[in-house]
């Protein structure tokens, strides 16, 4: 077996075997990785690995429960700042123990075929003043992709936290104000976020990843109720053109920004090709829905959400 430590786009391959096998399939209902998935005609059945590389307090309360409210430990920024010199050890233990190979086997056994992997910009780089643990998440991201390959699971890469925070929520890494595209450092963080995608796209455009990284997420949940829509769409276009120029063939995904879905029916008509609109419909945050049993939640999806999604599920308009 031969291994390599090459660097592509400034990101290290870190000892991965230089050969790979894309013949695995998740189950008999989907093609193997080395054949095209019939997007648009067959549903994606997948799962999100939340709370792992992008730490969210409600998913991993054990990392936050040892602090009092006076400590103000509310996100990864404040957690790593509080941990100081012990942050790298604590965070890597979380990465190492949160998932194992058996989880990927169970994902496959459950009949799923895609895995969405949220990860933050500090998997790639950090900036002056950042308390985040840099780059360790990168190793675990690459390992996760290889395990997905083993079990025939396609991957959606999802940049969950961009420089400055795209929504001011804890899952972006830094809860508080939005500093991406907006604020004193908005333009700087706009530039930085494009630089992150420049490095990511050069790396994942390699032949090694073209059959497995089939969906490429630009920025998770930019809060377009606060950030002007035009700014987000202009950045989206520029980011898409950048990753395409670097060789990314995967479908590019932008999030709806929490705008009413019907607005998208007539918006961004001149979008780049092969782009999906991502909408996140939850039954976990609305107090009236949390108490419902599983069957009742499925009924909400089938009766209420289906018609709303069907109404805008067209590429001929927005």
N, C-alpha and C positions, 0 to 999 in steps of 0.2 A: 504494500500500500504506500502510495506517495502522498505527501502532504505539502502544503504551500503556505507561505506567509506573505503573499503579495499584497500590495496596496493599490486600490482602485478608487479614484476620486477622493484620495486622502483618507479612505477608510480601509482598515485591514481585514483580510480574509481570515486571518488568525488560525492557521493550522488545519483548515478544512481539507478533507481528502480531495485531490484534484480531479477525481472521477465521480460521477453520480449516475443514478438510475431513475428515470422518470416513467417507468412502466407501471407503477402502482396505481390502483384505483381505489377510491373510498368504498365503493360498493358497485353492484352490478347495474345500477340505474344511471351511473354517470360514466363518462369516458375516462380512460387512464390519463395521467398528467400529460403525456406526450401527444395527446389528441385534444383538439379544441373543445372547450365546454360550450354547449349551446345556449349562451346568454341571450336573453330575450324570448326564448321559447321554453326554457326549462327553469323552474324556480331555483334560486340559491338556497340551500338549507345549511345554515352555519351557526356558529357560536362565537361569542366575543370573549376574549381572555382579558377581562377588565380587572383593574386593581393590581396587576402584576408589574409590568415595566413602567406604567403610569399609575402611581399609587393614589388610591382614593380612600379617604377615611371611612366611608360607610361600607366599603368592601373589605378593607383590612383594618378593622378597629383596634386590633391588638397592637399595632404600631403606635397608636395614639392614646390608648386607654390609661397609660401610666402617668399622664399629665393632667393637671387641674385646668380649669377654664382660665385661671389667672396666667397660665403659661402661654396661652394663645397659640397652641400648636394645632393648626387647622388645615394644613396642606403640606406638600412635600418641601416647599421652600422653608417654612417655619420648622418643620421636623428636622431637616438636614442642618439648618442653622443651629438648632438647639443641640443636636448630637455632636456637632463639631468634628473633632478628630476621629470619633468613633462612627461617623456616618457611613463611611465606605463599608466597614465590616457589617454593620447592622443592615444596610440596604442589600448587600450581596447575600447575606443569609436569607433575607426575604425572597430575593430572586431565585435562590437555589432550592428553597423549600416549598414555594408556592405551587409549583407544578412539577410533575415527573412524567416519564414516558408513558406510564399507565393512563394518564389523563388523555393523551392523544389517541391511545388505543380505544378508550371508552368513547371518545368523540366519534371515532369511526364506527364503533359497534352500535352507537345510537342512531346510525343512518345518516349522519351529517357529512357534508362534503367540502365545506369552507371554514376557515378560521380567520377571524378578524383579530389582528394583534395591535393594540394601541401601544405607542411608545413615544417618549418625549424627545425634544431636540437635544437634551443633554446626553442622550445616547451617542450623539455625533460630536458635539462640541459644547463648551461652556464659555461664558464671557466674564469680564472683570465684574466682581460683585456677586456673581452667582454662588450660592451655597451648595448647589446640587452636586451629587457624586457624578463625576464625568465618565462617560464611555463604557463603564462596566456593563450597562444594560445592552450595549451593542453585541457583546459576546453571547448573551442569552437570547437576543433576538435571532441571531444566526443559527443557534442551536435549535430554537423553536421551529424555524423554517425547515431545517433538515429533518426534524421529527415529523413535521407535516408531510414532507416528501415521502418518508418511509411508509406512511399510512394513506397516501394518495389524496391528501387534503390540500386544496388550493388555499392561497393566502391573500387576504386583503391587508396590505400595509396601511396603518392609520396613524399619521402624525398627530398625536393627541395634545401636545403642548408646543406652541410656537413661541419664539422670543417675544417677551412682553405680555403674553397671555392674550388669546383671541376672544376670551369671554369673561375673564375675571372670576372664574369658578375654580374650585379646588382641583378638579381633574385636569386643569391646564398646568398645574404645578404651583400656581401662585394666585391665591384668592384675593380679590380686591378690585383695583381699577384695571381697565383694558389699556395695555400699552403697545398694542400691535395695530398699525395703521392710524392710531389715534394717540393723542397726548404728546408730550415733549419729545419722546423718543420713538414716536410712531413711524417716522420714515426710516430711522435707523433699524428698527426691528422688522420693518417691511423688507429692507435690504438683506438683513440677516436671515430671515425666513426663506428668501429665495436662494441664498447661499447654501442653506441646509439642504434644500431640495436639489440644488446643483450636485452636491456631493452624494446624496442618496440615490439620485437617478442615474448618475454615472456608474455607481456600484451595482444597482439592481438591474441595469440594462445588460449585464453580463449574460452569456448563454446559460450559465448555471441556474439563473432565476427566471428565465423567460417563460417556462412552462408552469411554474408554481406560484410566482407572484403575479396574479392575473388581475388584481384590482389595486389601484394606487390611490390612497386617500390624501388629499392636499392639506386639510386643516380641520380638525374635529370641532364641530359646533361653533363656528364664528358667530358671535351674537349680533346678527344684523338688525336686531331691534334697537341696538345702540350704535353700531358702526354703520356709516352710510353704505347702502347697498352698492352704489357705484364703485366705491373704493374696494370692496371685497371682490366684485366681479372683475374689475380691472386687474387686481392681483391674481385672481384665479386664471384669467387668460394668460397673463405673463408667466405664471408658474407652469401652466400646462404646456405652453410653447417651449419653455425651458426643458422640461423633462422629456418631451417628445424629441427635441433636438438632440438630447443626450442618449436617445435610443430606447426609451420606455415604450413598449407596445401594449402594456396593460391598460385596461379601461381606467380612466381617471374619474375620481368621484369628488363632487363638492356637496357640502351639506346645505340644507334649505335655510339655515340661519334663523330658524324658528319663525319665519314669515308664514302667513297663511298659504297653504299649498296652491290654492287657486291663483295666487299672484304669479306663480311660476309658469302658469299656462301661457302667459304672454310676455315672459321675461327671458333675457339671455338667448334670444332666438339665433343670434349669430355666434353661438358658442362653438368651441373647437369640437372636432369630430370625436366619436367614441367616448362620450362622457355621460355619467349617471348622476342623477340627483338622489342624495341620501337623505332620508327623513327618519327621525327617531321618535317613534310613538311608544310611550311608556305606560305601564300599569303599576309602577313601583313608587311613584312620588306623589300621586294624587291620593289624598287620604280616603276618598270615597271608593277608590279602586283597590287599595292595599288590602282591605278586609275581604275582598271577594275571593271565592275559591277559584281553582284553576279553570273549571268549566265555564264559570261566569266571565272570566277574563277572555277566554277564547271566543265567547259569544260577542263580547264588545268588539273584538278584532273583526270577526266575520260580519257582524251586522252594522257596525258604525264606521269602522276604518276602511273596510273594503270598498265601499261606494266612493268614499273620499279619494282614495288612492286611484281607483279605476278612472275617475273623472279626469285626472291629469296624466295618466300613464300613456302618453303619446309623444312621439318624437316629431310630429308634423307641425306642432305649434311652438310652445316655449321649451 
